[in-house]
């Protein structure tokens, strides 16, 4: 699903609060193959909680990353997310997709808490082969200003989007390619970013609920600086697992508790709306998934099977794809751009 809509290769561009990341995928073979991975750090506070505070700096970083990666043409698949994006499972009278497209704006008015004139809409029929009078539809709405700002930022950087997707769907896209057996029941994809954690709840492989939690790995770094008098560099080394701290567990457990509360609230809301089935598994991604002990702390706190996603579990990577990026170390941060790059049309 994309708000804007078979190239041989496609480039996924993820503009996060801490890093800009690129993954290029070749679709010409029997299966997708990663042929290029690149990333570049953003200066602090260039993007805060998803809001671009310094567009010039961010666009310069994107442009520099493309030049460094040797990418020309500047056609990318990227995404929007955050509070200005609504994803909701709704029911509509059963009809053909072409007919649904004609009435979806009216349907959206009943479910979207934005001025319907100011949003971009898309939808997907979840049960197209059923015969009941009603059909299940996944509705997506994004404020047009959010989309326009993303297009403008990319234009300043000299790149152009072929598709603008939604963060939650890009994560799901990477998940279903790598963990096709993991979609049964209720599953949470939890992307712990620099400033914000995104929770994407799936039911039997269908993304039906997203929530943003105002917690990111930046919070843990700041706590370590404040409580243990570490420098920013020292805190970064601890969070990345390159240096040890005797009582790091207590900080990680507090962070995991904050994430867990957000996941539990999302899952509880789902149980009131759906069949009542509880959360079965969690898959972590993002830079925060690399925090030592985070997966274990979440699993214990929520009593749910939890693992860190590997975006390359079933998507091969060419040996020369990432000369400057330690793929094994940064893999959880590359889930989103891989999910975008897997979109070939």
One Martini backbone bead per residue (centre of mass of N, CA, C, O) as a GRO file, in nm:
protein
  345
    1UNK     BB    1   0.096   0.035   0.023
    2UNK     BB    2   0.036   0.367  -0.119
    3UNK     BB    3  -0.010   0.708  -0.155
    4UNK     BB    4   0.193   0.673  -0.403
    5UNK     BB    5   0.218   0.565  -0.718
    6UNK     BB    6   0.947  -0.358  -1.288
    7UNK     BB    7   1.185  -0.256  -1.113
    8UNK     BB    8   1.498  -0.371  -1.066
    9UNK     BB    9   1.542  -0.133  -0.864
   10UNK     BB   10   1.537  -0.020  -0.513
   11UNK     BB   11   1.507   0.265  -0.280
   12UNK     BB   12   1.536   0.291   0.064
   13UNK     BB   13   1.426   0.574   0.271
   14UNK     BB   14   1.537   0.663   0.605
   15UNK     BB   15   1.427   0.933   0.820
   16UNK     BB   16   1.565   0.981   1.108
   17UNK     BB   17   1.670   1.122   1.414
   18UNK     BB   18   1.976   0.987   1.385
   19UNK     BB   19   1.937   0.859   1.087
   20UNK     BB   20   2.032   0.800   0.755
   21UNK     BB   21   1.887   0.543   0.536
   22UNK     BB   22   2.003   0.289   0.295
   23UNK     BB   23   1.832   0.057   0.067
   24UNK     BB   24   1.922  -0.169  -0.195
   25UNK     BB   25   1.720  -0.351  -0.438
   26UNK     BB   26   1.717  -0.651  -0.625
   27UNK     BB   27   1.449  -0.786  -0.856
   28UNK     BB   28   1.567  -0.983  -1.099
   29UNK     BB   29   1.546  -1.230  -0.946
   30UNK     BB   30   1.405  -1.481  -0.756
   31UNK     BB   31   1.507  -1.278  -0.532
   32UNK     BB   32   1.567  -1.051  -0.323
   33UNK     BB   33   1.860  -0.818  -0.320
   34UNK     BB   34   2.113  -0.676  -0.148
   35UNK     BB   35   2.340  -0.405  -0.283
   36UNK     BB   36   2.286  -0.161  -0.064
   37UNK     BB   37   2.443   0.013   0.221
   38UNK     BB   38   2.357   0.321   0.401
   39UNK     BB   39   2.482   0.574   0.641
   40UNK     BB   40   2.395   0.878   0.836
   41UNK     BB   41   2.444   1.104   1.067
   42UNK     BB   42   2.276   1.322   1.268
   43UNK     BB   43   2.242   1.595   1.413
   44UNK     BB   44   2.137   1.713   1.684
   45UNK     BB   45   1.800   1.816   1.647
   46UNK     BB   46   1.712   1.801   1.345
   47UNK     BB   47   1.522   1.572   1.467
   48UNK     BB   48   1.205   1.585   1.653
   49UNK     BB   49   0.969   1.366   1.681
   50UNK     BB   50   0.962   1.383   1.344
   51UNK     BB   51   1.055   1.679   1.334
   52UNK     BB   52   1.181   1.916   1.124
   53UNK     BB   53   1.416   2.167   1.224
   54UNK     BB   54   1.650   2.125   0.975
   55UNK     BB   55   1.619   2.105   0.647
   56UNK     BB   56   1.904   2.170   0.537
   57UNK     BB   57   2.060   1.954   0.693
   58UNK     BB   58   1.900   1.707   0.599
   59UNK     BB   59   1.935   1.742   0.291
   60UNK     BB   60   2.245   1.732   0.300
   61UNK     BB   61   2.263   1.445   0.415
   62UNK     BB   62   2.121   1.301   0.185
   63UNK     BB   63   2.302   1.394  -0.045
   64UNK     BB   64   2.568   1.283   0.075
   65UNK     BB   65   2.480   0.986   0.086
   66UNK     BB   66   2.435   0.944  -0.217
   67UNK     BB   67   2.719   1.014  -0.303
   68UNK     BB   68   2.867   0.803  -0.126
   69UNK     BB   69   2.693   0.556  -0.262
   70UNK     BB   70   2.662   0.609  -0.581
   71UNK     BB   71   2.383   0.744  -0.636
   72UNK     BB   72   2.157   0.776  -0.901
   73UNK     BB   73   1.850   0.971  -0.980
   74UNK     BB   74   1.676   0.985  -0.700
   75UNK     BB   75   1.488   0.723  -0.657
   76UNK     BB   76   1.238   0.660  -0.404
   77UNK     BB   77   1.140   0.492  -0.104
   78UNK     BB   78   0.912   0.618   0.133
   79UNK     BB   79   0.793   0.768   0.453
   80UNK     BB   80   0.530   0.802   0.686
   81UNK     BB   81   0.449   0.927   1.027
   82UNK     BB   82   0.261   0.934   1.311
   83UNK     BB   83  -0.005   1.137   1.423
   84UNK     BB   84  -0.071   1.208   1.100
   85UNK     BB   85  -0.143   0.895   1.105
   86UNK     BB   86  -0.405   0.672   0.998
   87UNK     BB   87  -0.500   0.339   1.113
   88UNK     BB   88  -0.796   0.149   1.003
   89UNK     BB   89  -1.039  -0.084   1.073
   90UNK     BB   90  -1.315  -0.144   0.853
   91UNK     BB   91  -1.656  -0.129   0.744
   92UNK     BB   92  -1.817  -0.228   0.433
   93UNK     BB   93  -1.976  -0.246   0.168
   94UNK     BB   94  -1.978  -0.464  -0.071
   95UNK     BB   95  -1.726  -0.416  -0.332
   96UNK     BB   96  -1.553  -0.296  -0.563
   97UNK     BB   97  -1.263  -0.131  -0.573
   98UNK     BB   98  -1.353   0.091  -0.772
   99UNK     BB   99  -1.601   0.172  -0.600
  100UNK     BB  100  -1.457   0.229  -0.332
  101UNK     BB  101  -1.287   0.470  -0.436
  102UNK     BB  102  -1.544   0.658  -0.465
  103UNK     BB  103  -1.631   0.625  -0.129
  104UNK     BB  104  -1.392   0.656   0.079
  105UNK     BB  105  -1.419   0.951   0.173
  106UNK     BB  106  -1.687   0.917   0.315
  107UNK     BB  107  -1.599   0.694   0.509
  108UNK     BB  108  -1.363   0.853   0.641
  109UNK     BB  109  -1.538   1.070   0.788
  110UNK     BB  110  -1.622   0.853   1.018
  111UNK     BB  111  -1.289   0.792   1.118
  112UNK     BB  112  -1.139   1.070   1.075
  113UNK     BB  113  -0.979   1.335   1.283
  114UNK     BB  114  -0.983   1.499   1.011
  115UNK     BB  115  -0.978   1.697   0.757
  116UNK     BB  116  -1.065   1.552   0.462
  117UNK     BB  117  -0.934   1.783   0.273
  118UNK     BB  118  -0.628   1.730   0.426
  119UNK     BB  119  -0.602   1.434   0.292
  120UNK     BB  120  -0.454   1.125   0.236
  121UNK     BB  121  -0.575   0.829   0.069
  122UNK     BB  122  -0.607   0.476   0.158
  123UNK     BB  123  -0.664   0.120   0.066
  124UNK     BB  124  -0.760  -0.224   0.183
  125UNK     BB  125  -0.882  -0.525   0.105
  126UNK     BB  126  -0.895  -0.811   0.324
  127UNK     BB  127  -1.170  -0.979   0.184
  128UNK     BB  128  -1.215  -1.028  -0.146
  129UNK     BB  129  -1.330  -1.350  -0.139
  130UNK     BB  130  -1.572  -1.288  -0.007
  131UNK     BB  131  -1.962  -1.286   0.038
  132UNK     BB  132  -2.050  -1.079   0.211
  133UNK     BB  133  -2.200  -0.770   0.277
  134UNK     BB  134  -1.931  -0.730   0.423
  135UNK     BB  135  -1.613  -0.553   0.448
  136UNK     BB  136  -1.270  -0.547   0.506
  137UNK     BB  137  -1.089  -0.239   0.583
  138UNK     BB  138  -0.786  -0.063   0.526
  139UNK     BB  139  -0.730   0.253   0.656
  140UNK     BB  140  -0.555   0.547   0.519
  141UNK     BB  141  -0.432   0.855   0.676
  142UNK     BB  142  -0.276   1.164   0.561
  143UNK     BB  143  -0.152   1.450   0.593
  144UNK     BB  144  -0.073   1.658   0.340
  145UNK     BB  145   0.151   1.818   0.480
  146UNK     BB  146   0.334   1.577   0.538
  147UNK     BB  147   0.379   1.495   0.246
  148UNK     BB  148   0.477   1.769   0.133
  149UNK     BB  149   0.725   1.795   0.321
  150UNK     BB  150   0.869   1.541   0.218
  151UNK     BB  151   0.891   1.624  -0.079
  152UNK     BB  152   1.046   1.888  -0.028
  153UNK     BB  153   1.293   1.767   0.112
  154UNK     BB  154   1.377   1.584  -0.124
  155UNK     BB  155   1.409   1.808  -0.333
  156UNK     BB  156   1.646   1.949  -0.183
  157UNK     BB  157   1.821   1.668  -0.214
  158UNK     BB  158   1.759   1.545  -0.517
  159UNK     BB  159   1.496   1.371  -0.467
  160UNK     BB  160   1.244   1.113  -0.559
  161UNK     BB  161   0.929   0.977  -0.516
  162UNK     BB  162   0.761   0.682  -0.611
  163UNK     BB  163   0.693   0.622  -0.301
  164UNK     BB  164   0.453   0.673  -0.030
  165UNK     BB  165   0.452   0.541   0.267
  166UNK     BB  166   0.423   0.358   0.572
  167UNK     BB  167   0.598   0.267   0.834
  168UNK     BB  168   0.426   0.021   0.928
  169UNK     BB  169   0.434  -0.124   0.642
  170UNK     BB  170   0.739  -0.151   0.616
  171UNK     BB  171   0.777  -0.332   0.861
  172UNK     BB  172   0.583  -0.552   0.763
  173UNK     BB  173   0.731  -0.620   0.500
  174UNK     BB  174   0.990  -0.723   0.637
  175UNK     BB  175   0.858  -0.936   0.815
  176UNK     BB  176   0.713  -1.121   0.597
  177UNK     BB  177   0.980  -1.197   0.448
  178UNK     BB  178   1.134  -1.319   0.721
  179UNK     BB  179   0.841  -1.415   0.892
  180UNK     BB  180   0.601  -1.609   0.773
  181UNK     BB  181   0.552  -1.788   1.048
  182UNK     BB  182   0.481  -1.517   1.253
  183UNK     BB  183   0.154  -1.425   1.189
  184UNK     BB  184   0.007  -1.569   1.395
  185UNK     BB  185  -0.208  -1.395   1.543
  186UNK     BB  186  -0.083  -1.179   1.789
  187UNK     BB  187   0.137  -0.912   1.685
  188UNK     BB  188   0.432  -0.718   1.770
  189UNK     BB  189   0.575  -0.429   1.628
  190UNK     BB  190   0.879  -0.284   1.768
  191UNK     BB  191   1.001   0.049   1.713
  192UNK     BB  192   1.304   0.171   1.848
  193UNK     BB  193   1.391   0.481   1.850
  194UNK     BB  194   1.530   0.782   1.924
  195UNK     BB  195   1.227   0.918   2.014
  196UNK     BB  196   1.035   0.683   1.898
  197UNK     BB  197   0.777   0.436   1.943
  198UNK     BB  198   0.652   0.183   1.732
  199UNK     BB  199   0.328   0.024   1.719
  200UNK     BB  200   0.245  -0.291   1.553
  201UNK     BB  201  -0.056  -0.458   1.506
  202UNK     BB  202  -0.120  -0.800   1.445
  203UNK     BB  203  -0.370  -1.007   1.266
  204UNK     BB  204  -0.302  -1.259   1.087
  205UNK     BB  205  -0.099  -1.053   0.912
  206UNK     BB  206  -0.263  -0.785   0.990
  207UNK     BB  207  -0.257  -0.448   1.000
  208UNK     BB  208  -0.467  -0.274   1.269
  209UNK     BB  209  -0.252  -0.120   1.467
  210UNK     BB  210  -0.128   0.201   1.583
  211UNK     BB  211   0.146   0.331   1.795
  212UNK     BB  212   0.287   0.600   1.983
  213UNK     BB  213   0.583   0.634   2.182
  214UNK     BB  214   0.750   0.872   2.399
  215UNK     BB  215   1.013   0.670   2.324
  216UNK     BB  216   1.377   0.652   2.330
  217UNK     BB  217   1.717   0.608   2.329
  218UNK     BB  218   1.776   0.896   2.425
  219UNK     BB  219   1.670   0.866   2.716
  220UNK     BB  220   1.889   0.674   2.817
  221UNK     BB  221   2.128   0.855   2.765
  222UNK     BB  222   2.032   1.088   2.951
  223UNK     BB  223   2.018   0.921   3.210
  224UNK     BB  224   2.321   0.847   3.217
  225UNK     BB  225   2.426   1.136   3.230
  226UNK     BB  226   2.271   1.225   3.487
  227UNK     BB  227   2.315   0.967   3.692
  228UNK     BB  228   2.642   0.894   3.584
  229UNK     BB  229   2.817   1.119   3.448
  230UNK     BB  230   2.812   1.095   3.145
  231UNK     BB  231   2.895   1.122   2.847
  232UNK     BB  232   2.773   1.107   2.539
  233UNK     BB  233   2.982   0.898   2.442
  234UNK     BB  234   2.956   0.697   2.678
  235UNK     BB  235   2.652   0.642   2.651
  236UNK     BB  236   2.669   0.528   2.365
  237UNK     BB  237   2.852   0.286   2.429
  238UNK     BB  238   2.652   0.151   2.623
  239UNK     BB  239   2.399   0.131   2.436
  240UNK     BB  240   2.578  -0.037   2.215
  241UNK     BB  241   2.769  -0.247   2.393
  242UNK     BB  242   3.086  -0.144   2.416
  243UNK     BB  243   3.010  -0.081   2.714
  244UNK     BB  244   3.007  -0.109   3.059
  245UNK     BB  245   2.753  -0.125   3.332
  246UNK     BB  246   2.673  -0.237   3.633
  247UNK     BB  247   2.358  -0.080   3.639
  248UNK     BB  248   2.199  -0.103   3.362
  249UNK     BB  249   1.945  -0.273   3.419
  250UNK     BB  250   1.771  -0.053   3.561
  251UNK     BB  251   1.743   0.123   3.307
  252UNK     BB  252   1.624  -0.088   3.114
  253UNK     BB  253   1.374  -0.161   3.283
  254UNK     BB  254   1.250   0.123   3.272
  255UNK     BB  255   1.229   0.134   2.966
  256UNK     BB  256   1.063  -0.125   2.925
  257UNK     BB  257   0.819  -0.030   3.085
  258UNK     BB  258   0.738   0.200   2.895
  259UNK     BB  259   0.693   0.026   2.647
  260UNK     BB  260   0.494  -0.181   2.768
  261UNK     BB  261   0.260   0.010   2.827
  262UNK     BB  262   0.206   0.080   2.528
  263UNK     BB  263   0.153  -0.209   2.429
  264UNK     BB  264  -0.075  -0.280   2.628
  265UNK     BB  265  -0.273  -0.063   2.533
  266UNK     BB  266  -0.297  -0.160   2.244
  267UNK     BB  267  -0.386  -0.453   2.309
  268UNK     BB  268  -0.637  -0.378   2.477
  269UNK     BB  269  -0.788  -0.235   2.251
  270UNK     BB  270  -0.802  -0.476   2.064
  271UNK     BB  271  -0.967  -0.667   2.256
  272UNK     BB  272  -1.227  -0.476   2.244
  273UNK     BB  273  -1.255  -0.504   1.911
  274UNK     BB  274  -1.210  -0.804   1.894
  275UNK     BB  275  -1.173  -1.141   1.993
  276UNK     BB  276  -0.958  -1.134   2.257
  277UNK     BB  277  -0.680  -1.189   2.183
  278UNK     BB  278  -0.369  -1.215   2.283
  279UNK     BB  279  -0.049  -1.158   2.302
  280UNK     BB  280   0.217  -1.358   2.157
  281UNK     BB  281   0.432  -1.156   2.007
  282UNK     BB  282   0.763  -0.998   1.969
  283UNK     BB  283   0.921  -0.750   1.752
  284UNK     BB  284   1.231  -0.594   1.724
  285UNK     BB  285   1.338  -0.257   1.639
  286UNK     BB  286   1.583  -0.054   1.602
  287UNK     BB  287   1.816   0.095   1.800
  288UNK     BB  288   1.678  -0.002   2.078
  289UNK     BB  289   1.716  -0.317   2.023
  290UNK     BB  290   2.041  -0.296   2.102
  291UNK     BB  291   2.000  -0.286   2.386
  292UNK     BB  292   2.116  -0.425   2.653
  293UNK     BB  293   1.841  -0.630   2.758
  294UNK     BB  294   1.570  -0.542   2.626
  295UNK     BB  295   1.435  -0.803   2.528
  296UNK     BB  296   1.439  -0.944   2.806
  297UNK     BB  297   1.281  -0.729   2.967
  298UNK     BB  298   1.021  -0.745   2.798
  299UNK     BB  299   0.962  -1.046   2.827
  300UNK     BB  300   0.936  -1.037   3.139
  301UNK     BB  301   0.728  -0.804   3.172
  302UNK     BB  302   0.509  -0.953   2.950
  303UNK     BB  303   0.520  -1.256   2.895
  304UNK     BB  304   0.667  -1.254   2.598
  305UNK     BB  305   0.774  -1.339   2.311
  306UNK     BB  306   1.109  -1.211   2.224
  307UNK     BB  307   1.260  -1.046   1.933
  308UNK     BB  308   1.504  -0.962   1.711
  309UNK     BB  309   1.514  -0.831   1.412
  310UNK     BB  310   1.609  -0.968   1.088
  311UNK     BB  311   1.618  -0.835   0.766
  312UNK     BB  312   1.826  -1.096   0.668
  313UNK     BB  313   1.706  -1.382   0.710
  314UNK     BB  314   1.574  -1.395   0.380
  315UNK     BB  315   1.762  -1.155   0.276
  316UNK     BB  316   2.006  -1.114   0.079
  317UNK     BB  317   2.361  -1.010   0.090
  318UNK     BB  318   2.598  -0.866  -0.053
  319UNK     BB  319   2.930  -0.849   0.023
  320UNK     BB  320   2.947  -0.532  -0.111
  321UNK     BB  321   2.703  -0.354   0.022
  322UNK     BB  322   2.875  -0.273   0.318
  323UNK     BB  323   3.158  -0.119   0.366
  324UNK     BB  324   3.061   0.108   0.611
  325UNK     BB  325   2.861  -0.117   0.736
  326UNK     BB  326   2.773  -0.299   1.023
  327UNK     BB  327   2.535  -0.520   0.980
  328UNK     BB  328   2.512  -0.688   1.242
  329UNK     BB  329   2.485  -0.431   1.427
  330UNK     BB  330   2.252  -0.260   1.240
  331UNK     BB  331   2.002  -0.430   1.150
  332UNK     BB  332   1.755  -0.311   1.319
  333UNK     BB  333   1.784  -0.025   1.158
  334UNK     BB  334   1.705  -0.175   0.858
  335UNK     BB  335   1.406  -0.254   0.838
  336UNK     BB  336   1.265  -0.010   0.709
  337UNK     BB  337   1.436   0.030   0.443
  338UNK     BB  338   1.380  -0.255   0.343
  339UNK     BB  339   1.070  -0.242   0.328
  340UNK     BB  340   1.083  -0.022   0.110
  341UNK     BB  341   1.269  -0.168  -0.107
  342UNK     BB  342   1.057  -0.408  -0.154
  343UNK     BB  343   0.931  -0.195  -0.320
  344UNK     BB  344   0.879  -0.220  -0.687
  345UNK     BB  345   0.572  -0.044  -0.731
   0.00000   0.00000   0.00000
